[in-house]
Amino acid sequence: MKTANFWIGWLAIAAVMLTSYDEAAAAEPSAVFGRVTDSSGAPLSHATVFVYKARVRKGYSIFCPTCWVDCGKRAITNSDGTYRIDGLDPELIFQLLVVHDGFDASYLSDLDPAKGLAADGVLAPRHSVDDPAQEVLGLVVDSHGFPVRDAVIEPQEVTARGKSGELQQMFGIPQGLERLAVTNERGEFELGYTQAAKSMILRVSARGAADKLITLPTGSERTTIVVADGATIRGRLVKDGRPVAKAEIGLSAHSQRAGSTFPEMRVGTRDDGTFDISNVPAGRIYYLYAKMGSLASRGLASEVVDCETKTDDQSVNVGDIRVSAAETLRGKVLLSDGRPIPADTQILLSADRAWDSQSMPIGADGWFEFKGLSKGVYEVAPSVKGYRLPDAREPEVLVNRNVSDLIITLLPSNSE
């Protein structure tokens, strides 16, 4: 991470934000406040509560979630466990992170400071570690070797020995594994597990840097992890050569193998249709697309563009991403026993390549309709309590035109 470029970049972002959000700047700054306790309800003093991410209240942000000037603001809890963070942009929705030595860190999400609602946090004590094989120790630094504070460490996979002694890979967060850790002012972290393990795959997320996946061995030695700026992917969303503004762009990795992929990244397009996605992990192939939900109301859909990042500090310009008239998928869900569809029943549509989906209620008569689809393959998954698909596999649908005749028949769950 180049220190000079980092601060120049932040000053540029701040200048653009002041220009683009005059109304928000004129609004009265707001605050989030609350109380932090342990799992028994006792107040926790000297806990750190800081703003980790933010998003716009309406529309789509042209900035990354941790790039807002409010991100990084913090407060220390008082003796009664209370805290308050003032001067927050009332046009944003926030995610806070609560940290205290000896306790598991915890998120407080979807906080609206304009509503003045208290955001209370409860921290569980860390499990005691009696065996070095029960935890990984790490040190996060930037490319100059300086420690990175407030980096978030999240486990993706654990390799441990099963009851018969063979090594087993466990994806996600098995019971007894801390779900996240946060680096201290020295860049250090510890992530514990209630049983001995061989290694863990971790995702390291630091502000102003690309996410990093790394496998760390358990043990008493601390491993140094270097985070970098990552690449930037930019382009323009157009229809018939004209810019498409205020749409949301998604970027997802081609490889979706559990434990080895990154979450989808999203930004909005500017008035001229352009967008920039910064801090993209290098050495990966990605799918780039406009999100269905941001274009469906306009009757539009975008193509999916393949792109690749090879090195940090690389700038990848994909050029124009074209949008065109969208397709529609209409169908009906039938229950084999002839009963009506229960109220509030949902159906989910997922794109085959893009990390994109839509969900909607099924009508009482079983009909549903998805708009804003580009040409491609989709999976359709109805969720009706007490019923199942005949072969336990979601139907695949090729949408290369408007489709209006899809029929999905569900069987009672207890039927053979």
C-alpha positions, 0 to 999 in steps of 0.5 A: 500500500503506497502511503502517499497514494493512499492519502491522495486517494482519500482526499480525492474521494472526500472532495468528490463526496463533498461535491456529489452530496451537497444536500447531505452535507447541509443536513444536520449530522446525526449520531449512533449510540448504545450500550455494550454488555457481556453475555450476562448483561454486565456493562463492558467498559473500554470496548471500542465501537467503530464505523466499519461500513456504510451505504447510501439510504437510496440508490447505489453508491459510487464508492466502496462500502469502507471508503466513506469519510465516516468509516473509521470513526470510533468511540470507547465505552464508558464505565456503564458500557455506553458509547456515542459516535457523533457527526455521521452523515444522515443520508447513510446507513451504517455497520459498526464493529464492536471489539474488546480484549478477551471477547469475540468481536461483533457487528451491529448492522443496518443502523440508521442514525437519522432515526436515533435508535440505540444500537446495543451490542452483546459480546461473548467471552473468547474460549480459553485456548489450552493447546496452540493447535486451537488457534492461529496467530497473525500479523497484518501489515501493508506493503511497507511493513506498517501494521494495519489496525482494524483489519477484519479476519473471517474464517472460511475453512478449517482443516482438522482431524476427525474421530478416526484420525483422518484430516477433514475440511470444514467450510464456514464456521463450525461450532466452537470456532470464533466467527471473526477477529479484528487486528489491534493497533499493532496489527495482531490478531488471534482466532480460536477454536474449541478443538485442535486443528491443522490450519485455517483458510482466512479472509483478511479485509482491511480498509483501502486494501484488497481482500486476501485469502490465506491459509495459516497453520495453527500453533504458537508462531505468528504469521505475517500477512501482507495486504495490498491495494489490489487492482481497479476495474472500470468501465461504462454502462451504455444503451445504444451508445448512451450512458445508463446512470444510477444503476448498480454494477456487480463483480463476482469471482468466476471460481465459487469453490467454498472457502476460496472465493470472495464476496460480490463487490458492488458500485453504482454508475455515475451520470455518465454511466462510468464506474470504478471498482477499487481494491479488487483482489489480483490473480482472479477471473471475474464476471462483471454485470449490472444487477437485475434489480437496478434495471428491471424497472426500466425494462433493461438487462445487461450482458455479462462481461468476463475480465481478469486481474493479474497484478496489484495496482493494475487498472483494467478497463472493460470498456462499454457494457451494453444493456438492451431490452430485457426478457421476462420469465413467467410460469406457474407453481402447481401442487400435486395434491391440488391444494392452493399455494399458501400465502406469503410463499416465495420463489427465487430466481438465480443467474447461472453466471452472475452472482445475481438473483431475484425473489418474489411472492407466488400468487395464490393461483401459483403464477409468478413473473420475473422481469429484467432478465438478460439472455442466459441460464437461470435456476428457479427455486420455489419454497412451499412449506411441506412440499418438495421438487420431484428430484430435489434439484432446482429447474434450469431455464434457458431464457433466450426470449420471453418465456411464459409457459414454465410449469413447476410441480411440487410433491408433498414432502412426505411422498416417496 
